Amino acid sequence: DAAVIFESDTPAELIAALVPDILVKGGDWPIAEIVGRAVVQAAGGEVRTIPLTPDRSSTDLIGTILARHGLDPASASARGTQRRRDEPT
């Protein structure tokens, strides 16, 4: 299990490199439109969707985790260059 930050517009290259056994996306995505679906299914893996939870988002969860570790969610970049709130900019 892993969460991976990627810099491209889609995770297509990452999925092709990792070829996960299971690829999961929110239920607001039709399976046919999930990026990486063909790669995962061609390797015998599964692509699934899960229901969305009202008033919950991965963006909010990431913000909470960053804040609890003293990192500023507003200035965090996808490159992993988050700054601690007490660090000078």
MARSEVEX-927396 format. One record per residue (C-alpha): residue number from 1; residue in one letter; x, y, z; chain. Coordinates in steps of 0.5 Angstrom, whole numbers. Each point is the difference from the previous one (the first is absolute). Example, Ala and Ser with C-alpha at 12.3 -4.5 7.8 and 13.67 -1.06 7.14 Angstrom:
residues 2
+-----+------+-------+-------+-------+------+
: pos : code :     x :     y :     z : unit :
+-----+------+-------+-------+-------+------+
:   1 :    a :    25 :    -9 :    16 :    A :
:   2 :    s :     2 :     7 :    -2 :    A :
+-----+------+-------+-------+-------+------+
This chain:
residues 89
+-----+------+-------+-------+-------+------+
: pos : code :     x :     y :     z : unit :
+-----+------+-------+-------+-------+------+
:   1 :    d :     0 :     0 :     0 :    A :
:   2 :    a :     3 :     7 :    -2 :    A :
:   3 :    a :    -2 :     7 :    -1 :    A :
:   4 :    v :     4 :     3 :    -5 :    A :
:   5 :    i :     1 :     8 :    -2 :    A :
:   6 :    f :     1 :     1 :    -8 :    A :
:   7 :    e :     1 :     6 :    -4 :    A :
:   8 :    s :    -3 :    -2 :    -6 :    A :
:   9 :    d :    -8 :     2 :    -2 :    A :
:  10 :    t :    -2 :    -8 :     1 :    A :
:  11 :    p :     4 :    -6 :     3 :    A :
:  12 :    a :     0 :    -4 :    -6 :    A :
:  13 :    e :     8 :     0 :     0 :    A :
:  14 :    l :     0 :    -2 :     7 :    A :
:  15 :    i :    -6 :    -5 :    -1 :    A :
:  16 :    a :     4 :    -3 :    -6 :    A :
:  17 :    a :     7 :    -1 :     4 :    A :
:  18 :    l :    -4 :    -3 :     7 :    A :
:  19 :    v :    -5 :    -4 :    -3 :    A :
:  20 :    p :    -4 :    -1 :     6 :    A :
:  21 :    d :    -4 :    -6 :     1 :    A :
:  22 :    i :    -6 :     5 :     2 :    A :
:  23 :    l :    -2 :     7 :    -2 :    A :
:  24 :    v :    -5 :     4 :     4 :    A :
:  25 :    k :    -3 :     6 :    -2 :    A :
:  26 :    g :    -6 :     4 :     2 :    A :
:  27 :    g :    -7 :    -2 :    -2 :    A :
:  28 :    d :    -1 :     6 :    -4 :    A :
:  29 :    w :     4 :    -3 :    -5 :    A :
:  30 :    p :    -2 :    -5 :    -5 :    A :
:  31 :    i :     4 :    -6 :     0 :    A :
:  32 :    a :     1 :     1 :    -8 :    A :
:  33 :    e :     3 :     7 :     1 :    A :
:  34 :    i :     5 :    -2 :     6 :    A :
:  35 :    v :     7 :     2 :    -2 :    A :
:  36 :    g :     5 :    -6 :     0 :    A :
:  37 :    r :    -6 :    -5 :     0 :    A :
:  38 :    a :     2 :    -4 :    -7 :    A :
:  39 :    v :     7 :    -1 :     3 :    A :
:  40 :    v :    -2 :    -3 :     7 :    A :
:  41 :    q :    -6 :    -4 :    -3 :    A :
:  42 :    a :     5 :    -3 :    -6 :    A :
:  43 :    a :     5 :    -2 :     6 :    A :
:  44 :    g :    -6 :    -4 :     3 :    A :
:  45 :    g :    -1 :     6 :     5 :    A :
:  46 :    e :    -7 :     3 :     3 :    A :
:  47 :    v :    -3 :     7 :    -1 :    A :
:  48 :    r :    -5 :     2 :     5 :    A :
:  49 :    t :    -4 :     6 :     2 :    A :
:  50 :    i :    -2 :     2 :     7 :    A :
:  51 :    p :    -6 :     4 :     2 :    A :
:  52 :    l :     2 :     7 :     2 :    A :
:  53 :    t :    -1 :     2 :     7 :    A :
:  54 :    p :    -4 :     7 :     1 :    A :
:  55 :    d :     4 :     6 :     3 :    A :
:  56 :    r :     7 :    -4 :    -1 :    A :
:  57 :    s :     5 :     0 :    -5 :    A :
:  58 :    s :     7 :    -2 :    -1 :    A :
:  59 :    t :     2 :     7 :    -1 :    A :
:  60 :    d :    -3 :     2 :     7 :    A :
:  61 :    l :     4 :    -6 :     3 :    A :
:  62 :    i :     6 :     1 :    -3 :    A :
:  63 :    g :     0 :     7 :     3 :    A :
:  64 :    t :    -2 :    -2 :     7 :    A :
:  65 :    i :     6 :    -5 :     0 :    A :
:  66 :    l :     5 :     6 :    -2 :    A :
:  67 :    a :    -3 :     4 :     5 :    A :
:  68 :    r :     1 :    -5 :     6 :    A :
:  69 :    h :     7 :     0 :    -3 :    A :
:  70 :    g :     1 :     7 :     1 :    A :
:  71 :    l :     0 :     1 :    -8 :    A :
:  72 :    d :    -4 :     5 :    -4 :    A :
:  73 :    p :    -5 :    -3 :    -4 :    A :
:  74 :    a :    -1 :     6 :    -4 :    A :
:  75 :    s :     7 :     1 :    -2 :    A :
:  76 :    a :     2 :    -8 :    -1 :    A :
:  77 :    s :     1 :    -2 :    -7 :    A :
:  78 :    a :     0 :    -6 :    -4 :    A :
:  79 :    r :     8 :     0 :     0 :    A :
:  80 :    g :     0 :    -2 :     8 :    A :
:  81 :    t :     3 :     7 :     1 :    A :
:  82 :    q :    -5 :     1 :     6 :    A :
:  83 :    r :     3 :     5 :     5 :    A :
:  84 :    r :    -1 :     0 :     8 :    A :
:  85 :    r :    -4 :     6 :     2 :    A :
:  86 :    d :     6 :     2 :     4 :    A :
:  87 :    e :     4 :     0 :    -6 :    A :
:  88 :    p :     2 :     6 :    -3 :    A :
:  89 :    t :    -2 :     1 :    -7 :    A :
+-----+------+-------+-------+-------+------+
